[in-house]
């Protein structure tokens, strides 16, 4: 789950009935769209850094992918095996990351 105001990505563990939160790196992150790919990596858009981040739950680390255009404003993330699709509502472009 994305948390805009706190800049966190959170997950609920139903077996333990607990929440875990992971703050995105950088100053002033603003999490928005979330997508889980076939390898269970979590992709989250960050309006505060004009980037998308890939979160690996196994290592609890983020990897940043920046956009070449300012104010990409990715509000949805989609994908299929081997690809993550990032429609940039702020620029009318579609970025595809091949994994």
LINDALIN-V285763 format. One record per residue. N is the residue number from 1. OMEGA is omega as a letter, one per 20 degrees, with the letter a starting at -180 (* if undefined). Layout:
n: {N	N}
omega: {OMEGA	OMEGA}
This chain:
n: {1	2	3	4	5	6	7	8	9	10	11	12	13	14	15	16	17	18	19	20	21	22	23	24	25	26	27	28	29	30	31	32	33	34	35	36	37	38	39	40	41	42	43	44	45	46	47	48	49	50	51	52	53	54	55	56	57	58	59	60	61	62	63	64	65	66	67	68	69	70	71	72	73	74	75	76	77	78	79	80	81	82	83	84	85	86	87	88	89	90	91	92	93	94	95	96	97	98	99}
omega: {r	r	a	a	a	a	a	r	a	r	r	r	a	r	a	a	a	r	r	a	r	r	r	r	r	r	r	r	r	a	r	a	r	r	r	a	a	r	a	r	a	r	a	r	a	r	a	a	a	a	r	a	r	a	r	a	r	a	a	r	r	r	a	r	a	r	r	a	r	r	r	r	r	a	r	r	r	r	r	a	r	a	r	a	a	r	a	a	a	a	a	r	r	r	r	r	r	a	*}
